[in-house]
Amino acid sequence: MSDKVVSFERAQRRPDPARVQEFAETARRLQRERQESADVVARALRETPREEWPRLATRPDLRNSGALNRLESEVSARLEKEPQEALLLSDLAASIAETLPPDSYPAVVLAQLRAHAWKDRAQALAYIGRYPEALEALDRAESRLSFGSLTHDRAIVRYVRALTLQKVNRFEESREMLAECRAVFRDFGDDRLQLFCGIAEGIQLYRERAFRAAYDVFISLIEVARALGDGLSEARLLNNLGYCAMEIGAYAMARIHLSEATARFTERGLTIEAVRSDMTFGRLLVQTGQIEAGLRHLHAARGAFLMHGLSEDAGVCGLFIVEAFMALDRYAEAAQLTDEITAQFSGPLFNERALVAVRHLQSAFARHVATVEIVRRVRVFIDALQANPSLEFAM
């Protein structure tokens, strides 16, 4: 049986009045649930300790489309501020969506609810670097979208997949998928998601080290974001422009872009994005010889990463600090910080290969043979592990 959308002559085939009434009643129900659930979800999360959020999946007043819609908004809002909370909420939403009775909504509505819940879980997993699990969640999301009428929903899921594929260096697949998604969004008149595809294409160029081409893409999208009134996308574009400008040696422009981006993120309460932007600003200062000033930014960024439970980000930021210490001949401080970073990477959630690399650096400090080149090699290797977790560190 096919759910493919086919054309037909309206004069020969009229809508079934019963189906029209069913769709109208479902639409009214979804709108009512959305209005009623906003306060219910907010209160439940506020009154329940974070570690007990999973048990909320059994609460009858949260087992509906409105609550799932609100949880989707909560995941999106917390992703940049409290990524671990976003992950917990995405898990809660997926649990609720998958256990809704088959007769609770029309099949197409259930498919949408479940697909978007898994899509949100994938985004949360990818944000903290758990890419294989994110791709598995996206497989589940796509498997729910077997209806031909859900083309736009499917394109959203595939857009998130394209972003995740970039992070594991599967660039050709990502490029093809983004082109496909952009065409769908254009057909639906979805200018905002077309913008997102453009930003993703620029990010891919950056990952492929085509920095000038990426800069040109991002600068061309600034006016698009402004025309749409999308201040958040504008802030992210400024941040990306700063990264590209730094790579092509346009340091004055990089400084302007990164400062503006950090300010915009801070204004919007996007703590993690602001921290990452400020870390890059610190790297820029170190790279241009203002090492002490750069270290202040890097120390602040590392502290913020640790406070938010982003230990891997804190470790990578710490390696930038170790590199700066070495440039200032502050060998003892570099060695001490390396010991702290090694302890951070000893947890069960980290790739053992990352631990091998930082232990190699730790050993080099213990034997007084550590160099800036070794620090940089370890940092580059740990960054590469995100895309290829099976890499081996060359001693």
Secondary structure as UniProt FT lines:
FT   TURN            10..12
FT   HELIX           17..47
FT   HELIX           50..58
FT   HELIX           60..62
FT   HELIX           65..79
FT   TURN            80..81
FT   HELIX           83..98
FT   TURN            102..103
FT   HELIX           107..127
FT   TURN            128..129
FT   HELIX           131..143
FT   HELIX           148..150
FT   HELIX           151..167
FT   TURN            168..169
FT   HELIX           171..187
FT   TURN            188..189
FT   HELIX           191..207
FT   TURN            208..209
FT   HELIX           211..227
FT   TURN            228..229
FT   HELIX           231..247
FT   TURN            248..249
FT   HELIX           251..267
FT   TURN            268..269
FT   HELIX           271..287
FT   TURN            288..289
FT   HELIX           291..307
FT   TURN            308..309
FT   HELIX           311..327
FT   TURN            328..329
FT   HELIX           331..344
FT   TURN            345..346
FT   TURN            348..349
FT   HELIX           352..366
FT   TURN            367..368
FT   HELIX           372..385
FT   TURN            386..387
FT   TURN            389..390
//
